[in-house]
Amino acid sequence: MTEAPHPYDPDDLPDPVREPWREPMRRALAEADRAAATGDVPVGAVVLGPDGALLATGHNEREATGDPTAHAEVLALRRAAAALGEWRLSGCTLVVTLEPCTMCAGALVQARVDRVVYGARDEKAGAAGSLWDVVRDRRLNHRPEVVAGVLEADCAAPLTAFFRDR
């Protein structure tokens, strides 16, 4: 008797596009945990320099600070710019657990980030391909590369739990 073929599972296949971003995404997930600890939506972000070294981190701090712009991405971008001593983040990569919103997508474009890597899609507010595609809009002068779905299930789980418990 022959064994039934194994059902197709895309997670079992090598993924050369997403694989290099798994470890930085784990660091962003650790940042997301820090946001949840203060009652903020569990989103975390890291900025990697052109050489791949960690430049900055951030997690949502809207509840903690009362600042509506204190999204993980914006905070990480500000800290990366401070670390580099300039606002242009050319050659840098932003890794974030949730697809950026329109505000954060605009900030990525304005900061001249080369690449945005995200985990979970945001069907209600995503601006990197889900609801809108601000970062790849041909009318803009800068369009970062987008890598979506890195550790997607791991990134979606804390968000689902957070909103389920609300």
Disulfide bonds with the S-S distance in Angstrom:
none
